[in-house]
Amino acid sequence: MMVRFTYTVSRRVELIQTKDNNTRHHKHPCCLVVEKYELAVLCCCAAINWGIITGNDSVKPRWSVCSSEEGNRSEGEEPEDILPVLRNHSQLLNDQHIESLANHIPARTQGYPWNLVYSTAIHGTSLKTLYRQMAHIDSPVLLVIKDMEKKVFGAFSSHPFRVSDCCYGTGETFVYSFDPAFKAYRWSGENSYFIRGHMDSLQIGGGGGLFGLWLDADLYYGASFPCHTFNNQPLSTQQDFTVQDLEVWTVQ
């Protein structure tokens, strides 16, 4: 008896199981998309480490459904997402921070390693140096700040920081804080004052004369207020804060 399975990869392909258990298939059977009810039948019939991709998981690395690690998991336990790879050591981010941020950054940036572009511990405290380090970057960036009260907060920016005559950025931009639980404040739609860079300050979010996050030319003093762009609460412990450490990462 011949059993035929039909599935979709970039085009229609067929997987045919014959009586002698020989499997014939077309080229490129490495990515397989199946309905849930087909999955159990397929795993029983073909002992192959197929990489199952669903619409929600297409940008997140996960264990293969037939891998040995998966076989060791208890029934009903969800496979863990793999954390992004940080190509440099971070003095501010731990695994909990990274996991929370990775789950909130845009899908187009997920799955890429994170690269340290600027750190006050390495490059000193200068906004001009920060701009210079990002001059040749064309990708979203993650700003991470720890204040003297040991609170971690910052912003995800759809564009690298630069000096500008007007505000720039897109609705992917958001601000966040760990207090200690993670809280992200996304674009409210009320205005588009996402990012503006001056030689003597960096502003993120605005409206009503208040900035969601503001840093001075020395990256030493800062401020965070509720703003219309994100409808956020102050990110720092005090509205006016002093920076202990600051990092900027590229995430694509």
C-alpha positions in Angstrom: 0.0 0.0 0.0 1.4 3.4 -1.0 0.9 6.3 1.5 1.2 9.8 0.0 1.9 13.0 2.1 1.6 16.4 0.5 3.1 19.5 2.1 4.2 23.0 1.2 7.7 24.4 1.2 8.3 27.2 -1.3 6.3 25.2 -3.9 4.2 22.1 -3.8 6.3 19.0 -3.2 5.4 15.4 -2.5 6.9 12.8 0.0 6.0 9.2 -1.0 6.4 6.2 1.4 6.5 2.9 -0.4 6.1 -0.6 0.9 9.9 -1.2 1.2 10.1 1.9 3.3 12.2 3.7 0.7 11.4 7.5 0.6 11.5 9.5 -2.6 11.2 13.3 -2.5 12.0 16.3 -4.6 14.8 18.7 -4.0 15.1 20.9 -0.9 12.9 19.0 1.6 14.7 20.7 4.5 11.9 23.2 5.5 8.5 21.6 6.2 5.2 23.3 7.0 2.4 21.0 8.1 -0.9 21.2 9.9 -0.9 20.1 13.5 -2.9 16.9 12.8 -0.4 15.9 10.2 2.6 16.2 12.4 2.0 13.1 14.5 1.6 10.9 11.4 4.7 12.3 9.8 6.9 11.8 12.8 5.8 8.2 13.0 6.5 7.5 9.4 9.7 9.3 8.8 12.6 9.1 11.3 14.2 12.3 10.0 15.1 15.5 11.9 12.7 17.7 10.0 12.9 21.4 11.0 9.2 22.4 11.5 8.5 26.0 10.9 5.2 27.6 11.8 4.0 31.2 11.1 4.7 32.3 14.7 8.1 30.6 14.9 9.6 31.5 11.6 12.0 34.1 13.1 12.8 32.2 16.3 15.4 29.4 16.5 13.9 26.4 18.3 14.8 22.8 18.7 13.7 20.4 16.0 10.6 18.5 17.0 12.4 15.2 16.5 15.7 16.1 18.1 17.1 14.1 21.0 16.8 17.1 23.3 13.1 17.3 22.5 12.7 13.6 23.3 14.0 14.2 26.8 11.4 16.9 27.6 8.5 16.1 29.8 5.0 15.9 28.2 3.5 19.3 27.7 6.7 21.2 28.2 7.3 23.9 25.7 10.7 24.1 23.9 12.8 27.0 25.1 13.7 29.8 22.7 17.5 30.2 22.2 18.8 33.5 23.5 20.4 35.9 21.0 24.2 35.6 20.8 26.0 38.6 22.2 29.3 38.8 20.4 30.7 41.0 23.2 30.5 41.0 27.0 27.8 43.2 28.5 28.3 44.7 31.9 24.6 45.6 32.1 22.5 42.8 30.5 22.0 39.4 32.1 20.0 36.5 30.6 16.7 37.7 32.0 17.2 41.1 30.5 18.2 39.6 27.1 15.3 37.2 27.0 12.7 40.0 27.8 14.2 42.4 25.2 14.5 39.7 22.5 10.8 38.9 22.9 9.8 42.5 22.3 12.1 43.7 19.5 10.6 43.6 15.9 10.5 40.3 14.2 12.8 41.5 11.4 15.6 41.9 14.0 15.2 38.5 15.7 17.7 35.7 15.1 20.7 38.1 14.6 23.7 38.3 16.9 24.0 41.5 19.0 27.1 43.6 18.6 28.4 46.1 21.1 28.8 49.5 19.3 29.4 51.8 22.2 30.2 51.4 25.9 31.1 54.0 28.5 33.4 51.5 30.1 35.3 51.1 26.8 34.9 54.4 24.9 34.5 56.9 27.7 31.6 59.2 28.4 31.0 61.3 25.3 27.9 61.7 23.1 30.2 62.8 20.2 32.0 59.5 20.5 28.7 57.6 20.5 27.7 59.3 17.3 31.1 58.6 15.7 30.9 54.9 16.6 27.6 54.7 14.8 28.5 56.8 11.7 28.7 53.7 9.4 25.8 51.7 11.0 22.5 51.3 9.2 20.5 49.1 11.5 18.3 49.3 14.6 20.1 49.8 17.9 19.4 49.0 21.5 20.3 51.6 24.2 20.9 50.2 27.7 21.4 52.4 30.7 22.1 51.7 34.4 21.7 54.6 36.7 23.3 55.2 40.1 20.3 53.6 41.7 21.2 50.3 39.9 18.0 50.5 37.7 18.3 49.3 34.1 16.3 51.0 31.4 16.7 52.4 27.9 15.2 52.4 24.4 15.0 50.4 21.2 15.6 52.6 18.2 14.5 51.8 14.7 17.5 53.8 13.4 21.1 54.4 14.8 21.6 57.6 16.8 22.9 60.6 14.8 22.8 64.4 14.8 19.6 65.5 13.0 17.7 68.7 12.2 14.4 67.0 13.0 12.9 63.9 14.6 13.4 60.6 12.9 12.5 57.0 13.5 9.5 54.7 13.1 6.8 53.2 15.2 9.1 50.2 16.0 10.9 52.5 18.4 10.0 51.9 22.1 11.3 52.7 25.6 11.5 50.2 28.4 12.6 49.6 32.0 13.2 46.8 34.5 11.6 47.6 37.8 12.5 44.8 38.3 9.9 43.2 36.0 10.2 44.2 32.3 7.9 46.9 31.0 7.9 48.2 27.4 6.2 51.4 26.3 5.4 51.3 22.6 4.4 54.1 20.2 1.1 55.7 21.2 0.4 57.1 17.8 -0.1 60.6 19.3 3.0 62.1 17.6 6.2 61.0 15.8 8.9 62.5 18.1 10.8 59.3 18.2 14.5 60.4 18.2 16.4 63.6 17.8 20.1 64.0 18.1 21.9 67.2 19.0 25.6 67.7 19.5 24.9 68.4 23.2 22.0 66.0 23.9 20.0 63.0 22.7 16.2 63.0 23.0 13.9 60.0 22.7 10.2 60.6 22.8 8.5 63.9 23.4 5.4 66.1 23.6 4.2 68.7 26.0 7.8 69.9 26.5 8.9 66.7 28.2 11.1 63.9 26.9 10.7 60.2 27.4 14.4 59.9 27.7 17.1 62.6 27.6 20.9 62.4 27.9 23.5 65.2 28.0 26.7 65.7 26.0 28.8 63.8 28.6 26.3 60.9 28.9 26.5 61.5 32.6 23.3 63.3 33.4 19.9 62.3 32.1 16.2 62.7 32.6 13.0 60.6 32.0 9.5 62.0 32.1 6.1 60.8 30.9 5.7 61.8 27.2 3.0 61.6 24.6 5.1 59.6 22.1 5.0 56.4 24.3 2.6 57.3 27.1 5.3 56.0 29.4 6.0 56.3 33.1 9.5 57.7 34.1 12.0 55.0 33.2 14.6 55.9 35.9 14.2 55.7 39.7 14.3 59.5 39.8 13.1 61.7 36.9 16.6 63.3 36.9 19.3 60.6 37.1 23.0 60.1 36.9 24.4 57.4 34.5 26.5 54.7 36.0 27.1 52.8 32.7 25.7 52.9 29.2 25.8 50.5 26.3 24.5 50.6 22.7 24.0 47.4 20.7 23.2 46.7 17.1 20.6 43.9 16.8 20.6 43.2 13.1 
